[in-house]
Amino acid sequence: MRAAYTRSLGGVSFDQSFRLEPTQVAGFNQAFRSIISESVVGSLAGPTYQVWGSGLDFKFPTRSYLTLQGQHQSCDANQDIGAFYLQGAPPQPLPWAFPGNVPEQLRYQETSFLASFNQLLGTSVIKLNDQVVKKQTRWFSEPVHQTHFIEAGTAERWQVKIEKERKLLFGQRCRVFLNQQLAGFYEGV
């Protein structure tokens, strides 16, 4: 289980392109210029952001992964919009329009939910003298331990045993036995 709460203050126009804080906290995105669409309200000066989120990550024995995540984002911004106030009208003497401003308060909230399922896939191939003797496609990831038995040779028969051990992230270790005697140890990706 993971959870995060962040508060941040946005910049002014071009300053929104630079980051001092991390782009993610506990897997929740903070890398946005603005939560409120700039095509609707334009560029905001100094908005405040709040991000709440929690998530559950599951790992199954079949090397399948499930993520359930909820997130709530909010943005508050106050700004002034330029306006002209009309006082009087012609034929009174000029000026009859005076500049001023109208306060605008923007409050935006967005809630999202994410569910994702991932499965590792792969193909295992064993070759003897550049000939494929065993090929196995796995819809679920490779098991941690696997043993293969192969009969080889025509005039003289050899019993080949391959013990394969998968590393946690990348790679594998293989021990090869010929007629029940260790013939080689191989490690790689």
For each residue, the residues with C-beta under 8 A, 3 or more apart:
1: 54 55 56 57
2: 26 27 54 55 57
3: 26 53 54 55
4: 25 26 27 28 51 52 53 54
5: 50 51 52 53
6: 21 25 28 30 49 50 51
7: 48 49 50
8: 21 30 48 49
9: 46 47 48 49
10: 16 33 34 44 46 47 48 49
11: 14 15 16 17 18 46
12: 15 16 43 45 46
13: 16 43 45
14: 11 17
15: 11 12 18
16: 10 11 12 13 33 34 43
17: 11 14 33
18: 11 15
19: 22 23 31
20:
21: 6 8 30
22: 19 25 30
23: 19 29 30 31
24: 27 28 29 30 31
25: 4 6 22 28 30 51
26: 2 3 4 53 55
27: 2 4 24 53 55 69
28: 4 6 24 25 51 53 55 69 71
29: 23 24 32
30: 6 8 21 22 23 24 25 49 51
31: 19 23 24
32: 29 35
33: 10 16 17 38
34: 10 16 37 38 43 44 47 75
35: 32 47 49 73 74 75 108 110
36: 40 41 44 47 75 77 106 108
37: 34 40 41
38: 33 34 41 42 43 44
39:
40: 36 37
41: 36 37 38 44 77 106
42: 38
43: 12 13 16 34 38
44: 10 34 36 38 41 47 75 77 79 106
45: 12 13 77 79
46: 9 10 11 12 77
47: 9 10 34 35 36 44 75 76 77 106
48: 7 8 9 10 75 76 77
49: 6 7 8 9 10 30 35 73 74 75
50: 5 6 7 73 74 75
51: 4 5 6 25 28 30 71 72 73
52: 4 5 71 72 73
53: 3 4 5 26 27 28 69 70 71 72
54: 1 2 3 4 69 70
55: 1 2 3 26 27 28 67 68 69 70 114
56: 1 67 68 69
57: 1 2 65 66 67
58: 65 66 67
59: 63 64 65
60: 63 64 65 66
61:
62: 119 140 141
63: 59 60 119 120 140 141 142
64: 59 60 117 118 119 120 140
65: 57 58 59 60 116 117 118 119
66: 57 58 60 115 116 117 118
67: 55 56 57 58 114 115 116 117
68: 55 56 113 114 115
69: 27 28 53 54 55 56 113 114 115
70: 53 54 55 111 112 113 114
71: 28 51 52 53 111 112 113 114
72: 51 52 53 109 110 111 112
73: 35 49 50 51 52 109 110 111 112
74: 35 49 50 107 108 109 110
75: 34 35 36 44 47 48 49 50 106 107 108 109
76: 47 48 105 106 107 108
77: 36 41 44 45 46 47 48 105 106
78: 103 104 105 106
79: 44 45 103 104 106
80: 101 102 103 104
81: 101 102 103 104
82: 99 100 101
83: 99 100 101 102
84: 97 98 99 100
85: 97 98 99 100
86: 89 96 97
87: 96 97 98
88: 92 96
89: 86 92 96
90: 96
91:
92: 88 89 96
93:
94:
95: 98
96: 86 87 88 89 90 92
97: 84 85 86 87
98: 84 85 87 95
99: 82 83 84 85
100: 82 83 84 85
101: 80 81 82 83
102: 80 81 83
103: 78 79 80 81
104: 78 79 80 81
105: 76 77 78
106: 36 41 44 47 75 76 77 78 79
107: 74 75 76
108: 35 36 74 75 76
109: 72 73 74 75
110: 35 72 73 74
111: 70 71 72 73
112: 70 71 72 73
113: 68 69 70 71
114: 55 67 68 69 70 71
115: 66 67 68 69
116: 65 66 67
117: 64 65 66 67
118: 64 65 66
119: 62 63 64 65 139 140 141
120: 63 64 140 141
121: 138 139 140 141
122: 137 138 141 142
123: 135 136 137 138
124: 134 135 136 137 138 142 146 164
125: 132 134 135 136
126: 132 133 134 135 148 150 162
127: 130 131 132 133
128: 131 133 150 152 160
129:
130: 127
131: 127 128
132: 125 126 127 135
133: 126 127 128 150 152
134: 124 125 126 148 150
135: 123 124 125 126 132
136: 123 124 125
137: 122 123 124
138: 121 122 123 124 141 142
139: 119 121
140: 62 63 64 119 120 121
141: 62 63 119 120 121 122 138
142: 63 122 124 138 146 166 172
143: 146 166
144: 165 166
145: 163 164 165 166
146: 124 142 143 163 164 165 166
147: 161 162 163 164
148: 126 134 161 162 164
149: 159 160 161
150: 126 128 133 134 159 160 161 162
151: 157 158 159 160
152: 128 133 157 158 160
153: 156 157 158
154:
155:
156: 153
157: 151 152 153
158: 151 152 153 178 179
159: 149 150 151 178 179 180
160: 128 149 150 151 152 176 177 178
161: 147 148 149 150 176 177 180
162: 126 147 148 150 174 175 176 177
163: 145 146 147 174 175 177
164: 124 145 146 147 148 172 173 174
165: 144 145 146 172 173 174
166: 142 143 144 145 146 171 172
167: 170 171 172 173
168:
169:
170: 167 189
171: 166 167 187 188 189
172: 142 164 165 166 167 187 188 189
173: 164 165 167 185 186 187
174: 162 163 164 165 185 186 187
175: 162 163 182 184 185 186
176: 160 161 162 182 183 184 185 186
177: 160 161 162 163 180 181 182 183
178: 158 159 160 181 183
179: 158 159
180: 159 161 177
181: 177 178
182: 175 176 177 185
183: 176 177 178
184: 175 176
185: 173 174 175 176 182
186: 173 174 175 176
187: 171 172 173 174
188: 171 172
189: 170 171 172
